[in-house]
Amino acid sequence: MPNLVLSLETSSAICSVALHQLEDGTLVGQSELRLEKSHSSHLSVLVSQLLENSQYTLQDVAAVAVSDGPGSYTGLRIGAAAAKGLCFALDIPLVAVNTLQALAQQVAAVTARPETVLFCPMLDARRMEVYAAIYTHSGQEVLAPTPLVLDSDTLAEQLAHHQLLCFGNGAAKFQPLVANNSNASFLVGIEPSAVAVGVLAVEAYQRHEFRDVAYYEPFYLKEVYTTTPKSRT
């Protein structure tokens, strides 16, 4: 009987996959590739290698989980397409996990006294903008995922009353703006991981929180604008 959740994380430059046991959420294995623009050519290879190295096959997979966004538009599209294809082929459910929530869970799980701080994942959205959210240590949403234009007043209300731990590849842009605020602290080197996606996906699977495979689209948070190149004269 299938007893694994296969998780895909493609929202950033890092392409990662993970396997978790459904019964108790035990991590079976993980694999990642830190290579720019590698998702389309390497994602399926990572999945195949992880299954083989763990001595499982696709027939042992009960559900596929995907990082839902926000994040890289192209990366999210690749992850969604791969997850939907696997779900269609195997006739299994699809689970989508918010990228920011997974990042927060990832950090909260290794933070001492996590109940004393709020967790603020930030993903770079170019210029002085980030995708951000705020969660408690138990995953309760304090600030829903939103695009923020960073300045010295950003998150002022939250910082006035709470210790805020910021992390993710967008946090470095915020740090100098609140350097004098003792309620703001920062972690470096925190990147989206399929392991964190899998932890939340197992919980979602137990609650039967599945997405419609046919109509699922990633959570981009902002509209993607395209322009037509100007004709040369």
Secondary structure, DSSP 4 states (H G I P E B T S, - for coil): ---EEEEEE-SSSEEEEEEEETTT--EEEEEEEE-TT-HHHHHHHHHHHHHHHTT--GGGEEEEEEE--SS-HHHHHHHHHHHHHHHHHHT--EEEE-HHHHHHHHHHTT-SSGGGSEEEEEEE-STTEEEEEEE-TT--EEEEEEEEE-STTTTHHHHHHS-EEEESTTHHHHGGGGTT-TTEEE--S----HHHHHHHHHHHHHTT--B-TTT-----SSPPP--PPPPP-
